[in-house]
Amino acid sequence: MTAGVTLWTIFCVVVVVMLILDLGIFHRKAHAIRFQEALLWSGVWIGLALAYVGLIWWLHPNGAHTSLEFLTAYLVEESLSVDNLFVFFLIFSYFAVPSQYQYNCLFWGILGAMVFRAIFIVGGVALIQGFHWFLYVLGAILIVSGVKVAAQNSRTIAPEKNPILKLFRRFMPVATDSAGTKFFLRRDGRLLATPLFVTLLVVETTDIVFAMDSIPAVLGITRDTFVVYTSNVFAIMGLRALYFALAGAMELFHYLRFGLSAVLVFIGAKMLLGHWYEIPVSVALLVVAVLLVLSFIASFIWPRKNDTIKV
């Protein structure tokens, strides 16, 4: 199934215009993102995604089915992103990145994520179409990932073990002091990477690891490249604002990992059973939504000790 030129055009125009407005106008000057501002931008991106669902319903030849696929894929990707935001919080804390520079780092990190995810999605769809058995491999990977997510009690990071970062430091010297929003600077005739670029590199490589779960999960919902990519982009484009909106409350969602675990296992099972029974996308959307809502409700009904919301 391929999307019409109109839907692709609208998608590209919206993304480009919003990127220009975002960094070129509203966040041209580095500043700490306040909770109210982050909440507003989160609402804008969620609203745009929902509006796009309506456009798909209206313009796509198979509008009702495809719009439900998009909504399900978007919900899965956005939920996985919420869980991954805590890792970004740890990365920024590890490198002591001031809050006024974090938004800029996430902006460029997300641009890179858009490129890498496009490669993963096209490659994944091609493999499934060329080798149908690869679908079952992805299903098994999702089930294993789901079990690992449930068994994982805490998130830790170890940038010093990052092989990409090790390789980068062998060929590029890194400045010891910050240079604002700059990623590179020239000093004594030498080109140096700034600590902010090192942070960006870790964020980018971490997102690639995240994509190993999220892309197969969305491919378990649909193999339509248009739906997989556009839902991914809408979800990750709103990731920056969502990070600052939830930065002080992420630890409250301690049962989210169990909801995400159940979602990954469900989608993996859906892929494995697809040869015998194809679960309708409306049922998949309902199951995913119920599992995530229950995990959020459980987090608030049974909070951990000393959990507080910081805004």
Number of C-alpha atoms within 10 A of each C-alpha: 11 11 17 13 9 12 17 14 10 12 15 13 12 14 15 11 11 15 15 14 13 14 16 12 11 10 15 12 13 16 14 15 20 14 18 12 14 19 17 13 19 21 15 14 20 18 12 15 21 17 12 22 21 15 16 23 17 13 14 18 14 13 16 15 15 22 22 20 26 29 20 26 30 27 20 27 24 22 21 24 21 18 18 18 19 18 17 21 17 15 21 20 12 13 13 12 18 15 16 16 19 24 22 21 23 21 20 16 21 21 15 18 23 17 11 15 21 18 12 17 23 15 12 20 20 14 14 17 13 10 10 11 12 15 22 20 15 24 26 18 18 27 22 15 19 24 16 13 19 16 12 10 10 7 10 10 14 10 19 10 9 14 11 13 16 12 10 14 13 9 8 12 13 19 18 10 9 14 14 14 17 15 17 16 14 10 9 6 7 10 14 18 22 22 22 28 19 19 24 24 20 23 23 21 18 19 22 17 10 14 21 16 18 24 22 27 28 27 24 25 25 19 20 19 19 19 26 28 23 23 26 27 23 21 23 22 23 22 23 22 26 25 27 26 23 21 18 15 16 21 18 19 20 21 21 27 24 21 26 24 23 22 26 30 22 22 28 29 17 20 25 21 14 15 9 7 10 11 14 12 19 13 11 20 19 11 17 22 17 14 18 23 14 14 20 19 14 16 17 13 9 11 16 14 6 7 13 13 12 11 12
